[in-house]
Amino acid sequence: MAQGLGLGAAIDTAALAYLGDAVFELCVREMLIAMGVSPRDLSNRAKDYVSATAQAAMYHKIFPQVTQEEQSIMKRGRNLHNHSRAKNAAVVDYRHATGLETLFGFMYHCGDAARVTALFALCIKDDL
């Protein structure tokens, strides 16, 4: 794993977003299990957090609260010219969601599990 924020270029932005998608999903799943959500409801409840629309809202929610370096990573992900298309969301929401996922992927790639946890807490603050 890379160390420090200065190594953001060491891995492709699209790859960071891909990784961040999985990291964010894992955070959501762990949270739902810890909340005692029944196994049959886990997938439906997870959709409330992992949809592009929900993640776009979280992007806007945490953007003013993160460091300038983290904002730069989020913008890099948001501005990624992705070849995939949003299925059930506006393109602008999909781009912001990708920015959020890029940040999570980057923090995980850097080995900063504590920051991943702190960022996720910011994302879901006031939602529980």
C-alpha positions in Angstrom: 0.0 0.0 0.0 1.1 3.5 -0.7 1.9 5.8 2.2 0.9 9.4 2.5 -1.4 11.7 0.5 1.4 12.8 -1.9 1.3 9.4 -3.7 -2.2 9.9 -5.2 -0.9 9.6 -8.8 0.6 6.2 -8.0 -2.7 4.5 -8.8 -5.1 5.4 -11.5 -8.1 7.5 -10.5 -10.6 5.0 -12.0 -8.9 2.2 -10.0 -9.2 4.2 -6.8 -12.9 4.8 -7.5 -13.4 1.1 -8.1 -11.6 0.2 -4.9 -13.5 2.9 -3.0 -16.8 1.5 -4.2 -15.9 -1.8 -2.4 -14.6 -0.1 0.7 -17.6 2.1 1.0 -19.9 -0.9 0.5 -18.0 -2.8 3.2 -18.4 0.1 5.6 -22.2 0.2 5.0 -22.5 -3.6 5.5 -20.5 -3.6 8.7 -22.7 -0.7 10.0 -25.9 -2.4 9.1 -24.8 -5.7 10.8 -23.7 -3.8 13.9 -27.2 -2.1 13.9 -28.8 -5.6 14.0 -30.5 -5.3 10.7 -32.0 -8.6 9.8 -30.2 -10.6 7.1 -33.2 -10.4 4.7 -33.3 -6.6 5.0 -29.5 -6.0 4.5 -29.5 -5.5 0.8 -32.5 -3.2 0.8 -31.1 -1.1 3.6 -27.7 -0.9 2.0 -29.2 0.7 -1.2 -30.1 3.7 0.9 -26.4 4.4 1.3 -24.7 3.1 -1.8 -26.9 4.6 -4.5 -25.3 7.4 -6.6 -27.9 9.8 -5.3 -27.1 9.0 -1.7 -23.4 9.1 -2.2 -23.6 12.4 -4.1 -25.4 13.9 -1.1 -22.6 12.6 1.1 -20.0 14.1 -1.2 -21.6 17.6 -0.6 -22.0 16.9 3.1 -18.4 16.1 3.9 -16.6 18.2 1.2 -16.3 21.3 3.4 -15.1 19.2 6.4 -12.2 17.4 4.7 -8.7 18.6 4.1 -7.7 20.4 0.9 -5.8 17.3 -0.2 -8.8 15.2 0.3 -10.9 17.7 -1.6 -8.5 17.5 -4.4 -8.8 13.7 -4.5 -12.6 14.0 -4.5 -12.5 16.5 -7.4 -10.2 14.2 -9.3 -12.7 11.4 -9.0 -15.7 13.7 -9.8 -14.0 14.9 -12.9 -13.0 11.4 -14.1 -14.3 10.8 -17.6 -15.8 7.5 -16.9 -17.1 5.3 -19.7 -19.9 3.7 -17.5 -23.2 5.5 -17.2 -25.5 6.1 -14.3 -28.4 3.7 -14.3 -30.8 5.3 -11.9 -29.2 8.7 -11.2 -28.4 12.0 -12.9 -25.0 12.2 -14.5 -24.0 14.9 -12.0 -24.9 12.7 -9.1 -23.0 9.8 -10.5 -19.9 12.0 -10.9 -20.1 13.2 -7.3 -20.6 9.6 -6.1 -17.5 8.7 -8.0 -15.6 11.5 -6.3 -16.6 10.1 -2.9 -15.6 6.6 -3.8 -12.3 7.8 -5.1 -11.6 9.4 -1.7 -12.5 6.1 0.1 -10.3 4.1 -2.3 -7.4 6.4 -1.9 -7.5 6.3 1.9 -7.8 2.6 1.9 -4.9 2.3 -0.6 -2.8 4.5 1.7 -3.5 2.2 4.6 -5.4 4.8 6.6 -8.2 2.7 8.1 -8.7 5.2 10.8 -9.4 8.0 8.2 -11.7 5.7 6.3 -13.7 5.1 9.5 -13.8 8.8 10.3 -14.9 9.8 6.8 -17.6 7.2 6.9 -18.8 8.6 10.2 -19.0 12.0 8.7 -21.0 10.6 5.8 -23.6 9.0 8.0 -23.7 11.6 10.7 -27.3 12.7 11.4 -28.7 9.8 9.3 -29.0 7.2 12.0 
